[in-house]
Amino acid sequence: MEEHLQGRIKLHDGRYLAYKERGVPKDDAKFTIVLVHGFGSSKDMNFNVSQELVNEIGIYFVLYDRAGYGESDPNPKRSLKSEAYDVQELADGLEIGSRFYLIGISMGSYTVWSCLKHIPQR
C-alpha cells in the first residue's frame, strides 16, 4: 500500500499521537478508513491490500499508534472513552471529515467499540 505522510499530531491534553497516511491522497478519496492496531503492534503493522484495489475504490487510510504504543505518548488516564476521543481528535486534526470508517485489528476492536459507543455520529 502506498505511503504518503507520517507525522505526529498534538492532542488537547498535550500528548502526541503518531500516525501514517496510506492509500490514495486524502483529497481524492471516496472512503476514509482509520486502522486501529492490536496489542503489541503499531501504525507500522502490515495491512495487506492491493494498491490496485485501493486506487480503484479510492481508499485513504490513516494508521496511528494508540496511546503508549510506538511513537505515541502514553495516557495515564486511558479509558474506553479516551480511546474514542483520541480517534476523534486525530480525525479532526487531519481534517478527514465528519464521517469515516474504522477497522480494528485484534485488540484494536476495543477502540472501535468505544468509538461506536462514544462518537457514533462520526
C-alpha positions as CSV (number, residue, x, y, z in Angstrom):
1,M,0.0,0.0,0.0
2,E,1.4,3.4,-1.0
3,E,2.6,5.5,1.9
4,H,2.1,9.3,1.8
5,L,2.9,11.0,5.0
6,Q,4.0,10.2,8.5
7,G,3.7,12.5,11.5
8,R,2.5,13.3,14.9
9,I,-0.5,15.3,16.0
10,K,-0.8,17.2,19.3
11,L,-4.0,16.4,21.3
12,H,-5.8,18.9,23.6
13,D,-4.1,17.4,26.7
14,G,-0.6,17.9,25.3
15,R,0.0,14.3,24.3
16,Y,1.1,13.4,20.8
17,L,-0.3,10.6,18.6
18,A,1.9,9.3,15.8
19,Y,0.2,8.4,12.5
20,K,0.8,7.3,9.0
21,E,-1.3,8.0,5.9
22,R,-1.6,5.4,3.1
23,G,-3.6,4.7,0.0
24,V,-4.9,7.4,-2.3
25,P,-4.4,11.1,-1.4
26,K,-6.9,12.4,1.2
27,D,-8.5,14.9,-1.2
28,D,-9.0,12.2,-3.9
29,A,-10.6,9.6,-1.5
30,K,-14.1,8.2,-1.8
31,F,-13.6,6.3,1.5
32,T,-11.6,7.2,4.6
33,I,-10.6,4.3,6.9
34,V,-8.9,4.6,10.3
35,L,-7.0,1.4,11.1
36,V,-6.5,0.6,14.8
37,H,-3.7,-1.8,15.6
38,G,-3.9,-4.5,18.2
39,F,-1.7,-5.4,21.3
40,G,2.0,-5.4,20.6
41,S,1.6,-3.7,17.2
42,S,1.8,-0.2,15.8
43,K,1.0,2.1,12.9
44,D,3.7,0.2,11.1
45,M,1.6,-3.0,11.0
46,N,1.3,-4.9,7.8
47,F,-2.2,-4.5,6.4
48,N,-2.3,-6.4,3.1
49,V,-4.5,-4.9,0.5
50,S,-3.6,-4.4,-3.2
51,Q,-2.7,-1.0,-4.4
52,E,-4.8,-1.7,-7.4
53,L,-7.9,-2.2,-5.3
54,V,-7.1,0.8,-3.1
55,N,-6.8,3.0,-6.2
56,E,-9.9,1.6,-7.9
57,I,-12.1,2.1,-4.9
58,G,-10.4,5.3,-3.7
59,I,-9.4,4.5,-0.2
60,Y,-7.4,6.8,2.1
61,F,-6.1,5.0,5.2
62,V,-4.9,6.5,8.5
63,L,-2.9,4.2,10.8
64,Y,-1.9,5.5,14.2
65,D,-0.1,4.4,17.3
66,R,-2.6,4.1,20.2
67,A,-1.6,5.9,23.4
68,G,1.5,4.3,24.9
69,Y,2.4,2.4,21.7
70,G,5.1,3.1,19.1
71,E,5.8,6.8,18.9
72,S,2.6,8.0,20.7
73,D,2.7,9.3,24.2
74,P,1.2,7.2,27.0
75,N,-2.1,8.3,28.6
76,P,-2.0,7.5,32.3
77,K,-5.8,8.2,32.4
78,R,-6.6,6.0,29.4
79,S,-10.1,4.6,29.3
80,L,-12.6,3.3,26.8
81,K,-13.9,6.9,26.4
82,S,-10.4,8.4,25.9
83,E,-9.6,5.9,23.2
84,A,-12.6,7.2,21.2
85,Y,-11.7,10.8,21.8
86,D,-8.1,10.2,20.6
87,V,-9.6,8.9,17.3
88,Q,-11.9,11.9,17.1
89,E,-9.0,14.4,17.7
90,L,-6.9,12.6,15.2
91,A,-9.6,12.8,12.6
92,D,-10.2,16.5,13.3
93,G,-6.5,17.3,13.3
94,L,-6.0,15.6,10.0
95,E,-9.2,17.2,8.6
96,I,-10.6,13.9,7.3
97,G,-14.2,14.9,7.6
98,S,-17.1,14.3,9.9
99,R,-17.6,10.7,8.8
100,F,-15.1,7.9,8.5
101,Y,-14.8,4.1,8.7
102,L,-12.9,2.1,11.3
103,I,-11.1,-1.2,11.2
104,G,-9.9,-2.7,14.4
105,I,-7.3,-5.4,14.3
106,S,-7.5,-7.8,17.3
107,M,-7.4,-5.7,20.5
108,G,-7.9,-2.6,18.3
109,S,-11.6,-3.7,18.2
110,Y,-11.8,-2.3,21.7
111,T,-11.2,1.2,20.3
112,V,-13.7,0.6,17.5
113,W,-16.3,-0.4,20.0
114,S,-15.5,2.7,22.1
115,C,-16.0,4.9,19.0
116,L,-19.3,3.3,18.3
117,K,-20.4,4.0,21.9
118,H,-19.0,7.5,22.4
119,I,-18.8,9.1,19.0
120,P,-21.4,7.3,16.9
121,Q,-22.1,10.5,14.9
122,R,-18.6,10.2,13.3
